[in-house]
Each structure stands twice: as C-alpha cells, then as structure tokens.
Amino acid sequence: MPIVVNLDVMLAKRKLNLTELSLRVGITIANMSVLKSGKAKAIRFSTLEEICKVLDCQPGDLLEYMDEESYQKLMG
C-alpha cells in the first residue's frame, strides 16, 4: 500500500519516544508499533486526532501518499 506513515519523523521532531506517545494517546505500545511500522490496515479518526494533539501536527504530517514505483523503492 503506497501510504507511508511518518510517525518516526514526527516523534524525532518532538523529541518523544513511542512509549511516551502510546501512554499519552491511550493505546498500547504494540498497536502504536504496528502503526509506526506502516503495517496497520486502518486507523480510527479518534486515534489520529489524539496523535495529532500530542504531537501538535496535522494528519498530513503523519501520512503520505506515494506512487507505487516510489513506494517500492522506499521499501526496498
């Protein structure tokens, strides 16, 4: 799926780790890891809203569309 999750970039910019984010958002570290790795099939808008609140960002800062060729290059 050519939707890339840039959660790691936003975490670095905000100097937060995944554990802290999961605690603040209120979802398990396992589910947050699935999202960060890009393996999530879906995300609830309420979860996306909480992540955006904690990271003080927009949904577009976290999610990026790539064409198939660019996505395949990125994923190796």
Secondary structure in CASP SS format (residue, H / E / C, confidence):
PFRMAT SS
TARGET T0000
AUTHOR 0000-0000-0000
METHOD secondary structure of the structure
MODEL  1
M C 1.00
P C 1.00
I E 1.00
V E 1.00
V E 1.00
N C 1.00
L H 1.00
D H 1.00
V H 1.00
M H 1.00
L H 1.00
A H 1.00
K H 1.00
R H 1.00
K C 1.00
L C 1.00
N C 1.00
L H 1.00
T H 1.00
E H 1.00
L H 1.00
S H 1.00
L H 1.00
R H 1.00
V H 1.00
G C 1.00
I C 1.00
T C 1.00
I H 1.00
A H 1.00
N H 1.00
M H 1.00
S H 1.00
V H 1.00
L H 1.00
K H 1.00
S H 1.00
G C 1.00
K C 1.00
A C 1.00
K C 1.00
A C 1.00
I C 1.00
R C 1.00
F H 1.00
S H 1.00
T H 1.00
L H 1.00
E H 1.00
E H 1.00
I H 1.00
C H 1.00
K H 1.00
V H 1.00
L H 1.00
D C 1.00
C C 1.00
Q C 1.00
P H 1.00
G H 1.00
D H 1.00
L H 1.00
L E 1.00
E E 1.00
Y E 1.00
M C 1.00
D C 1.00
E H 1.00
E H 1.00
S H 1.00
Y H 1.00
Q H 1.00
K H 1.00
L H 1.00
M H 1.00
G C 1.00
END
